[in-house]
């Protein structure tokens, strides 16, 4: 049922990509061996729930570390401050971490630090960004949303009500598992 809901949502021309382990490993390998692979004006903020043990968190921490190693200015935003010290220790110490669950504080961070891309990895951050973009339409930031299965865990009517609101603020969707595809 959720696949039908996702298929009906407009993607506004966004490309949907399945990120497999092989694809991610190839990207990480390339970034690890490249001094700079981006225009200098790109600044990326990765948004997660918090530093909690889990596959999505490990993926995003590794992504932030590889982007940092590749020369990208990158930061991590957490919805709440809960953390597992071992998980937090996986993130490179030079990568800044911001904690807020308020859309206006997130907007202040984006503007003050000149982030141009926000890459969200949980439903809560995707909802926060959607609210921010609705309330502050003048704020120019590209939003990439990655599904790690959060919508699939919802009741279909809940997902059907939430997805159109979230999708309005998303420029591109990615999925990390075959079962996350519509």
N, C-alpha and C positions, 0 to 999 in steps of 0.2 A: 504494500500500500504506500509506504513512504517513497519508494522508487517512482510511483506514479505522481506523487506530489512534487518531487524534485524535478521530474521531467516537464511538468507544466509551468515551472517558474521561468520567467524570462531571464536570460543570461546577459542581455545588453551587449552582445557581441563578444563576451568574454570567452576565452578558451578554457575548457575544462581539461585538466591533466591528471592522470594517474601517476603518482610518484611512487615508484617501486623501490625496493631496497637497492637494486642494481642501478637505477637512475640516480638515486641519492648518493650512493657510493661513488659513482662516476663524477657527479657534480662536486662532491666533497674532495675527491682526489684532485680534480682540476683546480679548485679554489686553493687547495693546500700547496700547489706547485706554481701558482700564478701570483706575481707581485701585485698586480692591479688589473682587474677585469671589469671595471665599471667606470662610468663617468663620475668625476669627483663630486658632482652635486647631489648624487643619490645618497640619502641617509635613511637607514631602515630601523624601525622599531618593531620588535617581535613581541606579541602580546600573548600571555599564558595565564592560567588560573593562579599559579603560584609554584614554588619549588617543592613539589610533592613527588614521591616516587611514582613513576608511570612511563609508559612508552611514548606518549605524546610529549611529555616534558623532556625526556632524554633526547628525542628527535630535535626539539626546538633549541635545547641547550647546545647540541652539536652543531645545528645550523648557525646559531649565533657565533659560536667559536670559529667555524670555518669561514663565515663571512668576515669576521674580524681579522683572521689570518690572511684573507685575500685582500685586505686593505679597505673593506667597506666600513664606514662609520656605522656602528650598530649599537642598539640598546635593547634592553628587555623590560617590558611592562608587565606587572603582575596585578591581577584584580585584587588579591588580598595578600597580606604579608606572611601567611603561614609558610613555613619552610622546613625542609629537611636539610640539615647542615651538609650531609654528604651530597645531596643533589645540588645545593647552592655552590658547593665546592667544585663542581664540574664546570661551572661557567668561568671563563677567563676573568681574572680580577680587574682587568682594565675596561671591561664592558659595564657601562652604567646600568643600574637597576632602578626602576621607578615603581612605586606602589600606590595605586588609587583605584577606587571603584566609582569615581565621579567623572562624568563626561567632560565637564568644564575644566577639571584639573588635567585630564588627559589632553585636552585641546591646548592648555597652557604649555605642557611639556612638548607637544608637537611643534608649536610655534617657537618657543624659546630655544629649543635644540635644533630647529630647522629640519625635522624629519620629513621626508617626502613620500615614504612608503610605510604603511602599517600592515604587518602580516599577523593576523589573528589565528589562534589555534584552539580556541574553545568557544562554546556557545555564549558564555557570559561576556567574553570580550567582543564577540561579533555583535551582540545586542548593544553593548556600550558604544561601540563605534557607530552603529546604525543610529542610535539616539543622538550622538554628537553631530553626525552629518546632517540629520534632520533639523536640529536646533541651530547649527552653525554652518549653513550651506556655503559661506564664503571661505571656510577653511579648506585649503587645497592639499589633500593628501590622498594618495592612491591606497585603496584597501584590498589586500589579497587575503581571502579567507580560506583556511584549510580545514576540511572536515576530518575528524579523527573518529567519527562514529557517534557523536553527541546527539545528532538529530534522529538517528536510527533508534536510540534508546528512549525516545519520547513516544507518547501515545500519538497515533496518526493525526488526530484532530488538533492536538497541541502543536505539532510540527507544521501542520497546514496553516495555522494562524500565525505562527512565528516567522516562518521562512520568507513570506513576501515582505515583511517589515525589514528583516535583516538583509535580504537580497538587494533592496533599494540602495544600500550603502556599500555594496561590494562591487569592485571593478573586475575581479577575477576569482574563481573558485579553484581549489585543488583538493584532491582526495588522496589519502595515503593507503587505502586498502580497496581491493576490488569490490568488497561488499558495500563500500561507501558510494559507489557510482549509481546514478539513477537507472 
